[in-house]
C-alpha cells in the first residue's frame, strides 16, 4: 500500500474509532459472528475503516477503495445488493479462498456485473468442472476421493475463473498489495490472502481455522483412509500462516479471530497431538508374522493355515487378503469374508481342502461389513459353489445396491467389483442360527463403520469373534491399541461406532479375535481394554477440536442425506427420493432445506421444513420430475461480462459431464444458515 494511502486511512481510523463506540450496527456483532444471517455490512475492526464483513452462508469480506470494492468469497451473493450502503458503485473483483459451495454458491444467483473472479489453479479445476468430482460410477482411485467417496464440495454449477493466482505472488488492487499464501488442508488448493494495513497484518484464511484454535469441520480435511494426509497438509498451512505473524484472521465461518498468532500456535500444537492418536493403532505395513498371526500353523494345502481344529485361514503368503473358513465334522463349510485374491486361488483352496482337510461343500459365506473387498468373490461363491450370502439386515442394501450410497470402498468402486449382489439371508441384531451343532451369533458391532457386524461362536474350547476391519495388531505389544482407520465417509460417529463396538467386544470376552485381512489376535483382553480407552479418548479430542456444541455436525458428512444418492432420470421422468435430517442435540431442532435444482427438473416439495426431536431423525419424501428435454450446449464462454449494465451472470458456465448434475441442500438449522453443505446426484438425458 502506498504511504499516502496509509496516511489517509490512519486519519479516517481516528474518526471511525469514535464512531464505533456509539454505533449499534458496528458493535452488535453477536448475531453474525455466530453464523446467523446478518442484515447489514459491519466493520471488521474500528482500526480498519475500509474492511467490512457480511455473513450469510459464510463470512464475506469487503475491501473498499472509494466507490470500488473487492470481495473475499461471495457466500450466497446477498452482499452484492448491500454494497451501496457503504458507497460502493462498482464491484471489481471476487477472490476465492477455496471451492466450497457455501463460500461461492451465490454465483448461480447474484448479478456481479462483470466483476472478475480469481482463485488458485487447483481450485479453478474444481470450480470449472465440478461434476468431474462427483462420479456416477465412482472408483477407488478417483481424484480427491476416499476410495470413491469425494471429499471435495464443488458448487452445483461451474464458475468461470478469469485469473489464477500463484502461491507467493502479490495481487495488486487500488494501492493494496495482497499476498497470496498457499494454505491447502481444508481444500486441495486453498489460499489465504494477507494484507498489511498500517501496523496490522490481516489474513483472510478461509476454513483453515475457526476461532478458539479449532477446525471449521473435519470432513473437508479427511483426504485418505486414515493416513492423515489432510491433517499433515493442514499443519503445514497453519505453520506457514504462523510465519506471517498474523494479528487478525478472517475465517469463512465463525467470528473474527483476534490475537491470531497466539491461536495459530495453539492450533498447530493441538493438531500435532491429535495426529498421534488419530492414525491407526497398529503398524499397518508391518509384515512381521508374529505380530499379525502368532498361532496358526501350515496345512497340506498351500494357501491355508489352521487356527484351531475346525477353523482355517489364509496362509502367511496371503497377508492382507480376506478368507477364513470353519469346517464341521461333516465336511460342511462356513466362509468368513472372501475377497482380494484371484478366483484361481479360491479354486485351488477348495480343491486342496477337499483333498486334505475333509471339506465337502460350502453352505454359506458371511460378510462382516459393507466394504466391497470383503465379498469380491461372493458371486463365485454363489455361482460355482452354491453358497448362500449371509450378513446383518442393516448391511444388506449396501451390498445389493452400493451406488445408492456415497460411502467409501463400496463394491462397485473396485476394479474387479460389480454393481451389487443379492443377499440370501439377512440376520437381525442378536439373532442366532444353529449350524452343524454350533450356535452362531450375529450381532451389530459398529466401529470403522456403523454398517458392520460380529459373528461369534464357541468352538474347539474357545470363544472366537470374527470382527471384520474394526481392529488389528498384536495384543502382546502394549504400545498398540488396535484401532483401524477413522473415516467419516464410512458413517462412523463414535458413540454409535468405535465406542459402542469396543465396549461390546470387552463384554463378549473372546479368547481369539479373528480380524479380516488375515489377522489372528489371541488373548486379547488387555488389547481390547486399550482399544476401548482409545475410542473414548479420540471422541473427546474431536469434541475439543471442532467448534460445534455437538461435534457430530462438524464430523459427519451425512447429517442431511438423500436415498438414493444417485437418481437416474434418463428413462423415467420422475422418481421419489428420501431426504433424511439428523438431530444430534439434546433438544428439538427446526430445519429448512432448499434444493438447488438444475433447469428442467422440479421437486415436490422443493423446500423442506420440519422439526426433529432430540437425538432423532426426520425423513422427507420428495418427488423429482424431469419437465423438459435436457439442454447440453454450454452457456457462453468463460470470458467475463464487461458490460456493467448487463443482468446476465457470465461467471456461471455449463461445462458438465454426461448429464450428471449436483443437487445441493441449502441448509438452515433453527436460525443458523449453513448453506449448501451436502448434496446428491441426478442424471438427465444427454
N, C-alpha and C positions, 0 to 999 in steps of 0.2 A: 504494500500500500504506500502511496506517496506521502511525503512529510506534510504537505498542505492538507491532504485528506485526514491524516492523523489529527492535526490541529483543529480542523473543522469538527470532527467527531468528538474531540475532547470537550470543546465548548458546548456542543449540544448535550453531551452527557451530564454536565453540571445542571443544566436546566431540567433534563429528564429525570435526574435523581430526585429533585424536589417534587416534580410532578408525580413520580411513582408513589411517594409516601401518601398522597391524598387521592390516588386513583384506584377505585374499587376494581376496575377492569384489569388493572395491571397487577394488583396484589392478590386477588382471589384466584389462586392457581389450583386449588384442591381438585376441582372438578376435572379439568383437562389433564392434570398430572396423573390422575388415577386411571386414565384411559377412557374417560367418558367424553362424549362428543361435545366440543366447545361451541360457543355461539359467536365468538369474536377472536380476532388475532390478538396476541398478547406478546409483550416484550419478553425475551429470554432473560434479560438482566437489565437493570437501570443503567449499568455502565456501557451498554451496547445499544444505542438508540435506533439502529437500523437493522436489528436482527429480531425477528418475530417467530412465534410458534403458533401453529394451528393443529388441532387434534381431531381426527375423525376415526378412520380405521387405523391410523398410525400418526405419529408426530410428523408434521411437515414444517420445515424451517424456511422462512422467507428472508432473504438478504436484499435490502432495498438500497438503491442509489438514485436519489432524486425521484423521478417518476418511473423508474425501471426496476425490475425485480428479477432475482434468480431464486429458484426453489431447490431445496434439497428434498427429494422424493415428492410424490404427488398425493399419496393417500387415496381417498375417494374422489378427489378432484374438486371438492366443495370449496377449497381455499381460493380457487381462481376467481370466483364471484365475489370474494371478500377483499380482494387486493385494493379496490378503490377506496376502502375505508382508511387505508394508510397512504393514500395519494399516489398509488401505482396505476399507471395507464398502460404500461407495456410489460408483459412477461416475456423475457428474452431466453431464459434457459431453465431446464429441469435437469439436475444432476442426481442420478440414482445411485444409492449405496449398494443396492442388490436387486434381484429379480422378484423378491417375494411379493405375492399378489396384494397383500394389504398395504404395501408401500406404493403400488403403482396401478391399482385397479381402476382408478379414475380416468385413465387414458381412453377407456372404452366409452365414456360418457361426457367428460369435460371438453369444452372448446378452449384449446390453448392458443388459438390464433397464431399459428406459425412459430411458436417457441421451439427452439432446438432442444434435443434430448441427448444426454451423454451418459455413458456407463463404461465400465471396464470391458475389455474384449470378451472375457469369459461370460460375463452377464449378458452381453449382446447376443451371444449364441442362444441363451435360454429365452431371452425376450423376443427374439426374431422368429423362432420356430418352436414354440412351447410344446406342441404335440409330439415332437421328436423325443420328448422325455416323459411321455405318458403313453405307453405301448398297449396296443390292442392284443398283441401276442408277446408278452414280456419274456425275457430270457435272463438267466443268472448274471450274465456279464454286461447287461445294459449299462450304458454310461449314466453316472450319477444315480445308481440304484444299489440297494442292499439285496443282492440275489433276486433281482427282478422287481422289487418294490421301490419306486422312485423316492429319493429323499429331497428332491427339489420341488418347488411350488410355483411354477411359472404362471403368468396370467392366462385368462381364458382366450384372449385374442392377442395376436402378435403385436409388439410395439416396435416401431421403427426408431432405431438409434442413429442419429445423424453424426455423432462424433464418438470415437472410442478414446478412453483416457488410459495412459500408461502409468504404471507404478513409479512414483518419484517425480513425475512431471508437475509443473505448476500451471494451473488453469488460471488465466488472467481475465478479469472482468471488471470494468469500471474502476480501475485502480486497485482492486483487490488481487492478491496473489494467493491462490488456494492450492495447497499441496495435496496431491492425490497419493494416498497411502494405501498400499496393498494390505488388506485385512480380511482374508478369507477365514473360514472356520464355522460360520453360520450359513455361508453361501460360497460356492466354489470360487467365484471371482469378486467377493465382497470388497468394497473400497470405502475408506474413510476420507474425509475432507478436512484438512487442518488450516485454520485461519489465524494469523497473528493480528490481534486487534489491540493496538497500544501495548500495554504490558501483559495483556491476557492472551493466552493461547487456547483456542477453542477448536474442538474436533466434532464433526458430525460423524457419528460412529455406527449408524445403522443398528443392527441387532447384536453387535459384539458383546455388549454388557448392559445389563439393567441396573438401575440404582440399587445400592445395597451390596455391590460386588457379587451380582448373581447373573445367571444366564437368562436371556429373554425366554427361551424354551429349550427343550432337549432335542426334539425331533429334527430340527434343522442342522444339528451338529453330529448326528449319528450317521457316519458315512461308510461304515463297513460292518462286518459281522463280529463285533466285539474286540477289534484290534486297536481302537481308539485313534484312527486316522483323523477324524474330525476334531476330536479333543486336542490332539497334538497340534493340528493346524491352528486351532483357536488359541492355544497357549502361545504359539509363535506370534500371532497377530497382537495379542494382549501385550507381549513383551515389546513388540515394535511400537505400539502406542505409548508404552512406558518411556521409551527412548525419546519421545517428542515432548515430554514434560507438560502434559495437558492440564490446564486449570479447570476447564468446563467441558464436559462431554455431553453431546446432544444425541440421545438414543432414539431409535424408532418407536420404542414402547416405553411407557413409564415416565417419571419426572426427569427434569434436567438434573444432571449429575455434577454437583459441585465437589471441589477437592478431588477431582477425577484422578490425579496422580496417586493419591493415597488408596482410592478404591481399586485402581488397576493393580497395584501391588498386592493388595489383599486378595483380589480375584485370581491373580496368577498363582498365588500360594494355594488357594482353595482348589483350583483346577488340577494342580500337580498332585496334591494329596488324593483327590478324588480318583485320579487316573490309577493310582496304585491299588485301589480297591475295586475299580471297575473292570479292568482286564481280567481274563479268565483266572480261576483259582487253581490252575494246574498248568504245567508246561506243555502246551498243546502240540508242539513239534518234537517233543522228546520221544524217541523211539525205543527207549530202554524197556525191554520186555518185562523185567522185574517190576517196573512201575506201572505197566499197563495191564499185565495179566500174570501174576506170580504163581498161579496154581494149576492152570490147565496143562495137560500132557498130550504128546502126539499120539495119533492112532494110525492104523494101517492105511487110512485114507489120507492122501497127500494134503488136502486142503483143510482137514478137520482135526481139532483137538478135543479132548474130553475134559469137562469141568467136574462133573460128578458121574455116578454110574449111568444115569439116564440123560444127562444134559451135555450137549456138544456145542461147539462154536467154531468159527473160522480159526485156522492156524495163524501163527505169528507172521507168516509171509503176507497176510491179508490185513495188516493193521489199517484201521480207518474204514473198513468195509462193514456192511450190516448183514449179519446172519447168525442165528443161533437156532437150535432145534432140540426139542425133547422127544425122545423115542421111548415108547412104552414097551412093556414086556411082550406085548402082542405085535410089536413092529409098526405101530401107528405113530405118525409124526405130527408134531405141532411146531411150526416155524415161528420164530420171533423176529420180525423185521427182515427185509430181504431187498438189498439194493447196493449199488455202487461197485458191482463187479460183473464180468461178462456172463451172458447167458450160457456160453460154453462151459464156464467154470461151474455154474449151478448144475448143469447136466453131469459133469464129472463127479460132483459131490454126491448127487443122488445115486448114480451108478455105484460109486465106491461104498456108500453106506448100505446099499442093498447087498453088496457082495460081502462086506466085512462086519457091519455093525447091526444087522438084523432089521433094517428099515424095509417095510413092505409097502406102505402108502403114506401120503401126506394128507391129513384131514383138513387142516386149516393153516392159515398164516395170520398172525396178529400184527396190527400196525400201531406203533406206540404213539405217534402224533402226526400232525398234518403235513410234515415236510416230505417232499417227493422222494428224496434219496432213501427213504425207509420202505418204499414199496415200488421202486422202479421195475423190479422183476415180478411184480404182482400179476400182470397179465399172463406171464409164462407159468406162474404157479397155478393159476386158474385153468388155463387152456391145456397145458401139457401134463399137469399132474392132478387135475381135478380138485384142487384145494379151495376151500372157501376163504373169503376175506372177512376177518373179524376186526372190529375196533369199537370204541366208545361212541355212543349216539351223537355227541356234540362234535365229533371229528368227521362224521360221515360225509357231510355236504362238501367239506374242503377237499376230500378225496374224490368225490364224484363230479364236482363242478368247480374246479380250482379257479378258473378265470372269473368267477363271480366275486372274487375277493381281491384285495390289494395287499396281500401279505407276502412276506419274504419266502423264497425257496419252495414254492408250490410245485407240484409235479409237472405241470405244463411248462414250467420255465427251464427244465433240464433239457440238454441237447438230445438225450435219449428218452425224454419224457413223453407224456401223452395227455390228452385233454380230458382226463378223468377216468375213473374205474369204479364199477359197481361194487358196493359193499354188501356181502351176503348176510351178515348178522351184525346188528347194532346192539350193543350192550348198554343197559342203564348203569348209572353210577352205583357201585356196590353190588352189582349182580354177580352171581357165581354160576359156574357150569361144571357139571360132572363129566370128566373125560378120562377114560381108561383107568378109573379108580382114583383119580386125583380130583380134588376140589380146587378149581381155578377161580381166582378172584380178579375182577376187573373194576378198578376204582379210578375216578377222576383224580389226576395228580398233575396240576399245572406247575409251571416253573419257567423255563425259557419261553413257553407259550401256554396260554390258557387251554389250547386245544391239544392236550396230551393226557395220557393215562398210564397207570401202572398195572401190569399183570403180575400176580404173585401166587405162589403155592408152596406147600411143604412137600419136599421131595428129597429122597435119599438122606433123610435125617437132618435136612437143612431147610430154613425158610429163605427162599430165593425170590428177589424182587427184580423185575425187568423194568428199567426206568427210562428208556429212551435216551434223550440227549440232555437230561437235566443236570447230571453231574458226572465228572470223570476224574481220574487221577489215582494216586497211590495213598490209601488210608494210612499206611505206615509212616508217611512223610508228614510230620507235624506242621510243616510250613504250608501245606496245601489245604484248601477248604473245598475244592472240587467243583465250584460253581462254573457252569457253562456261560456262554455269552449273554449279555443283556442287550436285547434287540427289541426296541419298542414296536417295530413293524411285524413282530410275532404276536402282538397283543399279549402283553405280559406285565400288567400293573402288579406291583409286588404283593399287595395284600391279597390278591387273588391269583398269585403266581408263585414266585420263589418262596415267600414266607409261608404260604399255605402248604406248598408241596414239600418243603424241607421238614416242617412240623409233622406232616403225615408220615414221612419215612422214619423220623425219630420214634414216633408212636408204634409203627409197624415192627420195628426191631428185627430187620432182616439179618441173616447170617452172611449172606452174599448178595451184593448188589451187582447185577448184570447191566452195565451200561451198553448203549449202542456203540457202533464203531469199534467193536472187539475189545472193550474194556471189561475186566473182571475185578471186582473190589471186595475182597474178603475181610471179615472182622471190621465192619465199617462204623461201629458205634461212635467212637470219638470223632471220626471223619464227619459223620452226619451232624454231630453237635457243632463242629466248626462251620459246616455248611449252613446250618440254621442261624447261627450267630451272624455270619456274613449277610444273610438275607435281610436281617433286621437293620444291620449297620448301613447297607447300601441304600435302603429305602430312606433312612434318616439323612444320609448325605444328599440325596435328591431333594428332600424337603428343604434342606439348608441352601441348596444351590439354585432352586427355582423360585421365582418371586410370588407365585400364586399361593393364596392361603391353603388351597388344596392342590398339592403338587401335580396331581394327575392331569390337570388342564394343560400344563406345560410339558408333560411327558408323553401322553397318549395321543397319537395322530388319528384316532378313530372315535373321539367322543361325539362327533357328528359324522355319520357314515351312511352309505347307500347300499342296499342289496336289491339287485346285483350291482356290483361296481361298474361292470361294463354292460351297457344297454344297447342292443342291436336294433336299429330302426331301418335297416336296409330292406327288409322284406315286409314285416308288419308295420302298420302305420301308427300303432300305439302300443304301449306296454306300461304296466304298473311297476313302480319302484317303491321300496320301503325305506324311508329315511328315519334313522334311529338317533335319538338325542339322549346322552347320559347326563346325570347329575351326580357329581362326586361330593356334593356338600351335605351337611347335616341339617339342611333347611330346604324348603321348596325353592324351585328355580323357574323363572319365566324365560322363554326364548322366543325370538323372532328370527326366522331364517328366510332369506330371499334367494331363489335360484337364479343364477345368471345364465340365461338360455341363448343359444345361437338363433339366428333368424331361421324361420321355417319350422320352429318347434315351440309348442306351448306346453304348459304344465298346469294341471288342475289338482290342487291349488298351486299357485306359484310362490305364495308367501305362506310359511308355516308358522303358526303361533300356538303356544301351549304352555302348560305348567307341568313340571316334573317333580314328583315328591322327593323328599330327601333320600339320597343314595338310590335313586330309581332310574328308570329308563322310560322314554315315551317314543312311540312309533307313529309316523305319519305315512299314509298311503297316497302316493302321487301318481297321476296318470300322465305320462308323456305322450304327446301326439305330434306326428310329423304332418304339417299343414300345407306344405308346398314343395315343389322339386328343389333339391339341394343345389345351390349355386357354387361351382368350383372355381370360377375365374376370380383372380385376386382383385382386391381393391387397388386403387392407384399406387404407384411405386412408393418406395420408402423416402423419396425426396420430400423434405418438409414443405408445408404450405407457407409461402411468404406473404400472402395477402392477409393483412391484419383484420380485414372486414369479413373474411370468409368464415362460415359456420361449419365447414367440413373439417373433421379431425383426421388429418392425414398421418397422424402418428400411430394409427392403428392399421395394420396390414392384415392380409388374409393368406399368409404363407403357411398352409397347414398340410397335414399328411393323411391322405387316403380316406377322407370323410370322417375322421375321428375328431370329436370336439370335447373340450374340457368344460364341465359344468360345475362351477364352484358354489359353495354355500357361503353366502354373506351373513355372518352370524352376529346376533346381539343377544347377550345373556343379561337378564334384568336390565340395567341401564348402560351396560358396558358394550361398546361396539368393538368386535374383534375383526370384522372384515372377512375376506374370502380365504379363510384358513385352509379348508379341506375341499375335496372335490369328488366327482365321479365322471365316467366317460360315457358318451353316446357315439354311435357310428351311424352315419347317414349315407344314402346312395351317392356315389361319385358321379 
